Amino acid sequence: SRSLMNLGELVSALNNFASLSLAESWDNVGLLVEPSPPHIVKTLFLTNDLTEEVMEEAVQKKADLILSYHPPIFTPLKRVTWKTWKERLVVRALEHRIGIYSPHTAYDAIPHGINNWLTKGLGACNSVPLHPSTSPSYPTEGTHRIEFCADTAEHLETVLSKTKDIQEIFCLTTFPVRVEDKEQTRVSLNCSQKALLEVVALLSQNSLLDHKTEILILQKPLLPHTGMGRLCTLSKPASLSDIIERIKSHLKLPHVRLALGTGKTLDSPVKKAALCAGSGSSVLKGTEADLYLTGEMSHHDILDAVANGISVILCEHSNTERGFLSELGDMLTVQLQNKINVIVSEKDRDPLQV
């Protein structure tokens, strides 16, 4: 007997699995279609692309929520009619009380996500994100730190009493220092950008703004193992032809497309490979590697890579993503404590066939 989970609880569990703050700013992630509450979810249905064929399958399988890796609603809909296929998806979903949730680039960034799964196609390797994600928040409050010295107790009193009137000042500390054999008090504080301007104005009025004043911009820290794309260093270099076989086997593909880097052959060793699920041009650009692995790339970006001696393997866009769904299904079953029936679409497939 499964305990019931409502849509709100499920969405917050999904957001805990992969924070939507990791998604790219241009993306459209999260809950995109919500039936009227209360909405109980017994069956979660996973797909890479939500096509009309996949939607019919979700209806047949009595799905309560579809997790579609690609967002079926991306550009705004001005109406919801039976005219276009995207609109029909929303009509169908609401008629059958099915929610739609899309994680897209949030799943690209997480350490246990789609790019991590793709690296398994190379064999044993160490991988790091090509574009690391920054933490959504600062480790301390405020975006700037300012430090300055006060040489007399009066100066210190005046300035400290006036900083109390400034909003958004945090972590104010004072400590004694010796500057040019004079005892002084150094003040350090964190503040917002707006408060920084007021603090600087206050210091210059009290002629405390001098060469000993330091203003630091606080950076949001990078998140470990998190971000777009991966640069993989193989534990043992392998020939390009071996790597091709490994990738075909991992992605269950009879063939891939290959552009040989200038001066390279199928026997050339691959030590470093840069990869990005889906459409990798912008993420891979400029990366030094023996091989680029992605779903699709523009003609000119391929020519660029090849001219730089980098071989390129293309597998078609969704073929670099879809295989992750079964691994995802297992992870979500655990994350949701077996409360929900998680199934993977059987109709979801790459639109390009040979």
C-alpha positions as CSV (number, residue, x, y, z in Angstrom):
1,S,0.0,0.0,0.0
2,R,1.5,3.3,-1.1
3,S,0.9,6.4,1.0
4,L,-0.6,9.2,-1.1
5,M,1.4,12.2,-2.2
6,N,-0.2,15.4,-3.4
7,L,1.2,17.4,-6.3
8,G,2.7,20.2,-4.0
9,E,4.6,17.6,-1.9
10,L,5.8,15.9,-5.1
11,V,7.0,19.1,-6.7
12,S,8.9,20.1,-3.6
13,A,10.5,16.7,-3.5
14,L,11.5,17.1,-7.2
15,N,12.9,20.5,-6.5
16,N,15.0,19.0,-3.6
17,F,16.3,16.4,-6.0
18,A,17.5,19.1,-8.4
19,S,17.2,22.8,-7.4
20,L,15.6,24.8,-10.2
21,S,18.0,27.7,-9.4
22,L,20.7,25.7,-11.2
23,A,18.8,25.9,-14.5
24,E,20.1,28.4,-17.2
25,S,18.4,31.8,-17.1
26,W,16.8,31.4,-20.5
27,D,15.2,28.1,-19.6
28,N,11.5,27.4,-18.6
29,V,11.6,24.9,-15.8
30,G,9.4,23.7,-13.0
31,L,5.7,23.0,-12.9
32,L,4.2,24.1,-16.2
33,V,0.7,22.6,-16.1
34,E,-1.2,22.2,-12.9
35,P,-4.7,20.6,-12.6
36,S,-7.0,22.2,-10.0
37,P,-6.1,21.1,-6.4
38,P,-6.4,18.8,-4.6
39,H,-4.3,16.7,-7.1
40,I,-3.1,13.3,-5.8
41,V,-0.2,11.7,-7.7
42,K,0.1,8.0,-7.8
43,T,1.9,7.6,-11.1
44,L,4.8,9.7,-12.3
45,F,5.6,9.3,-16.0
46,L,9.0,10.2,-17.4
47,T,9.8,11.3,-20.9
48,N,12.5,13.1,-22.8
49,D,10.1,14.8,-25.2
50,L,6.4,15.3,-24.7
51,T,4.9,14.6,-28.2
52,E,1.2,13.9,-28.8
53,E,2.0,10.2,-29.2
54,V,3.7,10.2,-25.7
55,M,0.8,12.2,-24.3
56,E,-1.7,9.5,-25.4
57,E,0.6,6.9,-23.8
58,A,0.6,8.9,-20.5
59,V,-3.3,9.0,-20.7
60,Q,-3.4,5.2,-21.2
61,K,-1.1,4.6,-18.3
62,K,-3.2,6.8,-16.1
63,A,-0.3,9.2,-15.3
64,D,-1.0,11.9,-12.8
65,L,2.2,13.9,-13.5
66,I,4.4,13.9,-16.5
67,L,8.1,14.8,-16.0
68,S,9.2,15.9,-19.4
69,Y,12.9,16.7,-19.5
70,H,12.4,19.2,-22.4
71,P,9.8,21.9,-21.5
72,P,6.8,21.4,-23.8
73,I,5.9,25.0,-23.2
74,F,8.8,27.2,-24.0
75,T,7.6,30.3,-25.9
76,P,4.5,31.8,-24.4
77,L,1.1,30.5,-25.6
78,K,-1.3,33.2,-26.5
79,R,-4.3,30.8,-26.5
80,V,-5.0,27.2,-25.8
81,T,-7.0,25.7,-28.7
82,W,-7.0,22.5,-30.8
83,K,-5.0,24.3,-33.5
84,T,-1.3,23.6,-32.7
85,W,0.2,20.5,-31.2
86,K,1.7,22.3,-28.2
87,E,-1.7,23.8,-27.3
88,R,-3.3,20.3,-27.8
89,L,-0.8,18.9,-25.2
90,V,-2.1,21.4,-22.6
91,V,-5.7,20.7,-23.5
92,R,-5.2,16.9,-23.2
93,A,-3.2,17.3,-19.9
94,L,-5.9,19.3,-18.2
95,E,-8.8,17.2,-19.6
96,H,-7.2,14.1,-18.1
97,R,-6.0,15.9,-14.9
98,I,-2.3,15.4,-15.7
99,G,0.3,17.9,-14.4
100,I,3.5,18.6,-16.4
101,Y,6.8,19.4,-14.8
102,S,10.1,20.1,-16.7
103,P,13.6,20.2,-15.1
104,H,15.7,20.6,-18.3
105,T,19.0,22.4,-17.6
106,A,18.7,21.8,-13.9
107,Y,19.3,18.1,-14.7
108,D,22.2,19.1,-16.9
109,A,23.9,20.8,-14.0
110,I,23.5,18.5,-11.0
111,P,26.3,16.1,-10.1
112,H,24.0,13.1,-10.5
113,G,22.4,14.3,-13.7
114,I,22.3,13.8,-17.4
115,N,25.9,14.9,-18.2
116,N,27.3,12.6,-15.5
117,W,25.3,9.7,-17.0
118,L,26.7,10.6,-20.5
119,T,30.3,10.4,-19.1
120,K,29.8,6.7,-18.4
121,G,29.9,6.1,-22.1
122,L,33.6,7.0,-22.2
123,G,34.7,4.3,-19.7
124,A,36.5,5.1,-16.4
125,C,37.3,8.8,-16.2
126,N,37.5,11.9,-13.9
127,S,35.2,14.6,-14.9
128,V,34.7,18.3,-14.0
129,P,32.0,20.8,-15.2
130,L,33.1,23.0,-18.2
131,H,31.0,25.9,-16.8
132,P,30.7,25.5,-13.0
133,S,27.5,26.6,-11.3
134,T,27.6,29.3,-8.7
135,S,25.7,29.0,-5.4
136,P,22.3,30.8,-5.6
137,S,23.3,32.7,-2.4
138,Y,26.3,34.4,-0.9
139,P,27.9,32.6,2.0
140,T,27.4,35.6,4.2
141,E,24.9,38.5,4.0
142,G,25.8,41.4,1.7
143,T,27.5,41.6,-1.7
144,H,30.5,43.8,-0.7
145,R,33.0,44.1,2.2
146,I,34.6,47.3,3.1
147,E,37.5,47.7,5.6
148,F,38.9,51.0,6.9
149,C,41.0,52.4,9.8
150,A,40.1,54.9,12.4
151,D,43.1,56.5,14.2
152,T,41.2,58.1,17.1
153,A,38.5,56.9,19.4
154,E,36.4,60.0,18.5
155,H,36.6,59.1,14.8
156,L,35.6,55.6,15.5
157,E,32.7,56.7,17.7
158,T,31.4,59.1,15.1
159,V,31.6,56.6,12.2
160,L,30.1,53.7,14.2
161,S,27.2,55.7,15.5
162,K,26.3,56.9,12.0
163,T,26.6,53.4,10.4
164,K,23.7,52.4,12.7
165,D,21.4,54.6,10.5
166,I,22.4,52.8,7.3
167,Q,20.2,49.9,6.2
168,E,21.7,46.6,5.0
169,I,25.0,46.5,7.0
170,F,26.0,43.1,8.3
171,C,28.9,41.4,10.2
172,L,30.4,44.6,11.5
173,T,33.6,43.9,13.5
174,T,36.5,46.0,14.9
175,F,40.0,44.9,15.8
176,P,43.2,46.7,16.9
177,V,46.0,47.0,14.3
178,R,49.4,48.7,14.2
179,V,49.8,50.9,11.2
180,E,53.2,52.8,10.8
181,D,53.8,52.3,14.5
182,K,50.5,53.8,15.4
183,E,47.7,52.0,17.3
184,Q,44.6,52.1,15.2
185,T,41.2,50.3,15.0
186,R,40.3,48.6,11.8
187,V,36.6,48.2,11.0
188,S,35.3,45.5,8.7
189,L,31.7,45.2,7.5
190,N,29.6,43.5,4.8
191,C,26.9,45.5,3.1
192,S,24.7,45.7,0.0
193,Q,25.8,47.8,-3.0
194,K,23.3,50.5,-2.0
195,A,24.7,50.6,1.6
196,L,28.3,50.6,0.2
197,L,27.7,54.0,-1.4
198,E,26.4,55.5,1.9
199,V,29.4,54.0,3.9
200,V,31.9,55.5,1.4
201,A,30.1,58.9,1.6
202,L,30.3,58.7,5.4
203,L,34.0,57.9,5.4
204,S,34.9,60.7,3.0
205,Q,32.9,63.2,5.1
206,N,35.0,62.1,8.1
207,S,38.2,62.1,6.1
208,L,38.7,58.4,6.8
209,L,38.8,57.3,3.1
210,D,42.5,56.7,2.4
211,H,44.9,54.2,0.8
212,K,44.2,51.7,3.7
213,T,40.6,51.4,2.8
214,E,39.7,48.2,1.0
215,I,36.5,47.4,-0.9
216,L,36.0,43.8,-1.9
217,I,33.3,42.4,-4.1
218,L,32.1,39.2,-2.5
219,Q,31.7,36.3,-4.9
220,K,29.1,33.6,-4.7
221,P,31.0,30.3,-4.2
222,L,31.2,27.7,-7.0
223,L,29.3,24.5,-6.3
224,P,31.4,21.3,-6.5
225,H,30.8,18.9,-9.4
226,T,27.9,21.1,-10.6
227,G,27.5,23.0,-13.9
228,M,27.1,22.7,-17.6
229,G,29.0,20.2,-19.7
230,R,31.9,18.0,-18.5
231,L,35.6,17.7,-19.3
232,C,36.6,14.1,-18.8
233,T,40.1,12.8,-18.4
234,L,40.2,9.1,-19.1
235,S,41.9,6.9,-16.6
236,K,43.5,5.0,-19.5
237,P,43.7,6.7,-22.9
238,A,41.7,4.7,-25.6
239,S,41.7,4.8,-29.4
240,L,39.0,6.8,-31.0
241,S,37.5,3.6,-32.5
242,D,37.3,2.1,-29.0
243,I,35.6,5.2,-27.7
244,I,33.0,5.1,-30.6
245,E,32.1,1.5,-29.7
246,R,31.8,2.4,-26.0
247,I,29.5,5.3,-26.8
248,K,27.3,3.3,-29.2
249,S,27.0,0.6,-26.6
250,H,26.1,3.0,-23.7
251,L,23.6,4.9,-25.8
252,K,22.3,1.7,-27.5
253,L,22.8,3.2,-31.0
254,P,23.7,1.3,-34.1
255,H,25.7,4.3,-35.4
256,V,26.9,7.8,-34.6
257,R,28.3,10.5,-36.9
258,L,32.0,11.3,-36.7
259,A,34.1,14.2,-37.9
260,L,37.8,13.3,-37.6
261,G,40.1,16.1,-36.3
262,T,42.8,17.3,-38.7
263,G,45.7,14.9,-38.5
264,K,43.7,12.3,-36.5
265,T,42.8,8.7,-37.4
266,L,40.6,6.1,-35.8
267,D,43.7,4.8,-33.9
268,S,44.5,8.2,-32.4
269,P,44.4,8.1,-28.6
270,V,41.7,10.0,-26.7
271,K,42.9,11.2,-23.3
272,K,40.6,14.2,-22.8
273,A,37.0,14.4,-24.0
274,A,34.6,17.3,-23.6
275,L,30.9,16.5,-23.6
276,C,27.5,18.1,-23.3
277,A,24.1,16.4,-23.6
278,G,21.8,17.8,-26.3
279,S,23.1,20.7,-28.3
280,G,26.6,21.3,-27.1
281,S,28.1,24.0,-29.4
282,S,28.0,26.9,-27.0
283,V,29.1,24.9,-24.0
284,L,32.0,23.1,-25.7
285,K,33.3,26.1,-27.7
286,G,37.0,26.8,-27.0
287,T,37.6,23.8,-24.8
288,E,40.9,22.0,-25.4
289,A,40.3,18.2,-25.8
290,D,40.9,15.3,-28.1
291,L,37.2,14.7,-28.6
292,Y,33.9,16.6,-28.4
293,L,30.8,14.4,-27.7
294,T,27.3,15.9,-28.0
295,G,24.0,15.4,-29.7
296,E,24.1,18.1,-32.4
297,M,26.4,20.9,-33.4
298,S,26.3,23.5,-36.1
299,H,28.3,22.9,-39.3
300,H,30.7,25.8,-38.7
301,D,31.4,24.8,-35.1
302,I,32.3,21.3,-36.4
303,L,34.6,22.8,-39.0
304,D,36.2,24.9,-36.2
305,A,36.8,21.9,-33.9
306,V,38.2,19.7,-36.8
307,A,40.6,22.5,-37.8
308,N,41.9,22.5,-34.2
309,G,42.6,18.8,-34.4
310,I,39.5,17.9,-32.3
311,S,37.3,15.0,-33.4
312,V,33.6,15.3,-33.0
313,I,31.0,12.6,-32.3
314,L,27.4,13.5,-32.8
315,C,24.6,11.2,-31.7
316,E,21.5,13.3,-32.5
317,H,20.1,15.6,-29.8
318,S,17.8,13.4,-27.7
319,N,19.9,10.3,-28.1
320,T,22.4,11.9,-25.7
321,E,19.7,12.3,-23.1
322,R,17.0,9.7,-23.3
323,G,19.0,6.8,-21.8
324,F,19.3,8.8,-18.5
325,L,15.6,8.3,-17.9
326,S,15.8,4.7,-16.6
327,E,18.6,5.7,-14.2
328,L,16.5,8.8,-13.2
329,G,13.5,6.5,-12.6
330,D,15.5,4.5,-10.1
331,M,16.8,7.6,-8.3
332,L,13.4,9.2,-8.0
333,T,11.8,6.0,-6.7
334,V,14.3,6.2,-3.8
335,Q,13.9,10.0,-3.4
336,L,10.1,9.6,-3.2
337,Q,10.5,6.7,-0.7
338,N,8.6,4.2,-3.0
339,K,5.4,6.2,-2.4
340,I,4.9,6.7,-6.1
341,N,4.8,4.5,-9.2
342,V,7.5,5.8,-11.5
343,I,7.3,4.7,-15.2
344,V,9.4,5.6,-18.3
345,S,7.7,6.2,-21.6
346,E,8.0,3.5,-24.3
347,K,6.8,5.8,-27.1
348,D,9.4,8.5,-26.6
349,R,12.1,8.3,-29.3
350,D,14.4,10.5,-31.4
351,P,12.5,12.0,-34.3
352,L,15.4,11.3,-36.7
353,Q,15.7,7.7,-37.9
354,V,18.1,6.4,-40.5
